[in-house]
Structures are given as structure tokens and as C-alpha cells.
Amino acid sequence: MPHRPGKLHLNAFLMTIGHHESAWRYPESNLTGTWDVAHYQHLARVAERAKFDSIFFGDGPALQGDIRYRPVGRLDPTALLPALAVVTERIGLVATASTTYNEPYNLARRFATIDHISGGRAGWNIVTTAGSDAAQNFGLDEVPEHRHRYERAAEFVDVCLQLWDSWEDDFLIGDREKGRFADGDKIHRIDHEGRFFRVRGPLNVPRTPQGHPLLVQAGSSEDGREFAAQYAEAVFTAQQTLAEGQAFYADLKRRIAAFGRKPGLVKILPGIVPVLGGTEEEARRRESELAELQVPAYGLKQLSGLIGAELTEADLDRPLPPVGDVTAVRGMQSRFALVTDLARRENLTVRQLLSRLGGGRGHRTFTGTPEQVAETIEEWFTQGAADGFNVMPPLLPSGLEAFAEHVVPILQRRGLFRTEYEGTTLRDHYGLPRPENRFAARRAAGGQVAAAAPAR
């Protein structure tokens, strides 16, 4: 089976004490690990020893889920990443932040700061945030319409990119004798006026080691794919089958090319929830144990919110009831389509569907030995379905430790994955160039450069 040129990319998606909703019920789990910085520092070091490209934290500005049945709530990842940067040296650090419930200047400054602190290892997972619970925390009665959220997101990112470029790389003079610290002509206002934002600039942080943080996107709806094709440098996605993964991969790469971008410079990483065992029987037993510990009331509430229909325990052993069209969904359209398609395709009862969703919320769960997991990763990588994987351990820290100890060495022996880091920045790990500064490029081309920052 011929390998695709280049190496596989691995990102560790670190969600509280494990992606499986019953992870907390295992005796090995740390009940308060969700809010324990030492827990995440340990995980970051485990992933770095295994040479993962990056670690990633999801987030949302609301208390999501039902705390009666599992740990919910989480630390702000943009505040957590600096604490991980100081205990690691190479691994990339990716945090989620919403374009619907932030402002460009503050967020651009925050990520620039993280990139400086980490020496060029910061990434931003750009989300538009679905869910009325988040909307109501910001004075809104309901979630903004799907298309509206993505239009705001596009302008938001454009503003951030301008702000990150507002300092040219060679601004520093540092002449102590003459009293000249910086070349003010190389620090620029952006004077942005758009539909959603009016921002003067410049940013109050110099251009970062990476030029700007790695841009990551995780939506797979029609709007999400167009947004990813225009802006993303890495894409986290949820696909259940090899054929679905191949179709998504081909479609997104085509869209990327249509925007005049190089498809090879955008990495697509489907999620995988690896349930590992020394034998296939042991792995199946672990999968069954996790399923038996699920609390149906929790899953029913989550699934009801996703499909927009109220489910009760009376529905557990029935097929999923009829649901509306995906285009009418104001929230997570791609996840709605994935879950309802899965239920229909495999003729699952609600109970069976909840079991399938318990570990990855629609991401592909693979149960087997380390060799079997490595084989399915290689298949997707070599058959045009993935540039790498977003690894989502069902239990933490044990699931990440097991993957790092048993699966990664197999991938390395097969020549698929690095044995050492070859660069120092997150862009280096993903094989991406440092972006050119727009103001410096205009100056070099002899064009008009935007106004410099005013003297104070």
C-alpha cells in the first residue's frame, strides 16, 4: 500500500478526564482533574514525549451538559496554555475561542501573547458557537442564525490577521546611544471598518514567532467547509466511515484550491476515539464496561438538544424519531447530519445510538488492539481520507498513555510518524511556512503602506 508523501500528523484532544461520558466512574479517574492544572501538565508531557504535533482543548462560554451525571465546565484554555507552555518545549498548543462571543482585538492580543510565551507553538481553533445556553450568557434570547455566525467569523478572522501583521518583523532599532528604540513607520494602524467591527489598531503586541498562530477550524457544514477552505490551516472533522472521510477530504481540498490556496498546506484530521486492549477481546470488554456505566438520562438530554426533539426513557428501545431538515438547524448542522445519518444507516435504537455517541459524540470510535488501531489510521492516511488524526482518548490519563506507549511506536516503525521533532514551532510540525507580513510585502513591492501608529 503506497504511502502518501510526508508524515502523519497527530493531535491529542484533551477533554477533562476523558472523552467517554462515563470516564469519571472508573476508579482510576481523578474526579477533580477537570480543574487541576497538574493533570493537564502531565498529559502535555505524555503527548510531547510521543512527539505529537499538538494538544488541543475545546471550549464554550456556557456550562455545557448536566453536571448531575458527569464532570462539566472547564478551565479557560487560553489561560491554561501558558501553564502548559512552561513545562513543555516543542509540542503545539491549540485552544478554542469563539468569534460570536469575543472581540477581535482582545482575542488577537491573547493568542499573540501565548505564541510569544510558548516560542511559536500557539494555535486557535475558530468556532462560531452553537447553543442557546451560550447566547443567553451574552444577553441574547437565541443563537444567532447559522450563516450570520459564519459571516461574523470571517470578518473577525480578517481583523485578527491584520492586527497580527500590524508590527513588521524588523521594527526594532535598539540604538541606545541615539535613543531610538523602534522604527515607528513599521508599526501600522489597520483602520478596519466593516459590517460587524470597527478597529483602528495597531495591536499592542509585536508580531509573533509564527507570524500568527496556526488557524484551526472544526465545522463540517456547508458554511463551515467554505470558511475552512478560505482560512483554516488545519481542520478537525468527524467522519464515521472511510468512504465518508474520503468524500470530505476530496471536497475540502477542492474548495481550498478554488480559493487559490495550496491544498497540501491545509491538514485534515478526523477524530478517532481509540478503545485499546492487549487483545481484541480485552478491548471489547473495556468498551462494554464504559457503555454499561453510561447514565441514559444524560445521553437523552444531549441527544434531544442536538436533534431538536424531546426524547425520554420510553424512546430508548425505539428507532430515532423523525427529525427536521438539516438546513433548519440553527446549531451544529454537521453534527446533526452525522448523528441522524448514523442512526438511519445502521438502523440503531436510541439506546444503541447513545452507546455509540458516549465516547466521541459522533467521532469515530475504534475498538481493538494497538496494531488494529494503527492499521486503520494507516488505511485512512494512505487512502485519501486524512492527513492525520485528532486522537480523543476515552479515559485520561490512561487512554493517552496507552496510545503513546503502544500505538505511536507502531506508526513510527511503519515510517508514518516522526521519531523526533524537526522544528520548534507548531507550523514546523505541520509543515507550514511562516506567513509573510502584508505591510512588509507592500513595502517591498513599492506599494502604499498603511498609516503608521501615531506617536504618543
C-alpha positions, 0 to 999 in steps of 0.5 A: 500500500503506497504511502502518501508523501510526508508524515502523519500528523497527530493531535491529542484532544484533551477533554477533562478526564476523558472523552467517554461520558462515563470516564469519571466512574472508573476508579482510576479517574481523578474526579477533580482533574477537570480543574487541576492544572497538574493533570493537564501538565502531565498529559502535555508531557505524555503527548510531547514525549510521543512527539505529537504535533499538538494538544488541543482543548475545546471550549464554550462560554456556557456550562455545557451538559448536566453536571448531575451525571458527569464532570462539566465546565472547564478551565479557560484554555487560553489561560491554561496554555501558558501553564502548559507552555512552561513545562513543555518545549516543542509540542503545539498548543491549540485552544478554542475561542469563539468569534460570536462571543469575543472581540477581535482585538482582545482575542488577537492580543491573547493568542499573540501573547501565548505564541510569544510565551510558548516560542511559536507553538500557539494555535486557535481553533475558530468556532462560531458557537452553537447553543442557546445556553451560550447566547443567553450568557451574552444577553441574547434570547437565541443563537444567532442564525447559522450563516450570520455566525459564519459571516461574523467569523470571517470578518473577525478572522480578517481583523485578527490577521491584520492586527497580527501583521500590524508590527513588521518583523524588523521594527526594532532599532535598539540604538541606545546611544541615539535613543531610538528604540523602534522604527515607528513607520513599521508599526501600522494602524489597520483602520478596519471598518466593516459590517460587524467591527470597527478597529483602528489598531495597531495591536499592542503586541509585536508580531509573533514567532509564527507570524500568527498562530496556526488557524484551526477550524472544526465545522463540517457544514456547508458554511463551515467547509467554505470558511475552512477552505478560505482560512483554516490551516488545519481542520478537525472533522468527524467522519464515521466511515472511510468512504465518508472521510474520503468524500470530505477530504476530496471536497475540502481540498477542492474548495481550498484550491478554488480559493487559490490556496495550496491544498497540501498546506491545509491538514485534515484530521478526523477524530478517532476515539481509540478503545485499546486492549492487549487483545481484541477481546480485552478491548471489547470488554473495556468498551462494554464496561464504559457503555454499561456505566453510561447514565441514559438520562444524560445521553437523552438530554444531549441527544434531544438538544442536538436533534431538536426533539424531546426524547425520554426513557420510553424512546430508548428501545425505539428507532430515532424519531423523525427529525427536521431538515438539516438546513433548519438547524440553527446549531451544529448542522454537521453534527446533526447530519452525522448523528441522524445519518448514523442512526438511519444507516445502521438502523440503531435504537436510541439506546444503541445510538447513545452507546455509540455517541458516549465516547466521541459524540459522533467521532469515530470510535475504534475498538481493538488492539494497538496494531488494529488501531494503527492499521486503520489510521494507516488505511485512512492516511494512505487512502485519501481520507486524512492527513492525520488524526485528532486522537480523543482518548476515552479515559485520561490519563490512561487512554493517552498513555496507552496510545503513546506507549503502544500505538505511536511506536507502531506508526513510527516503525511503519515510517508514518510518524516522526521519531523526533521533532524537526522544528520548534514551532507548531507550523514546523510540525505541520509543515507550514511556512511562516506567513509573510507580513502584508505591510512588509510585502507592500513595502517591498513591492513599492506599494502604499503602506498603511498609516503608521501608529501615531506617536504618543 
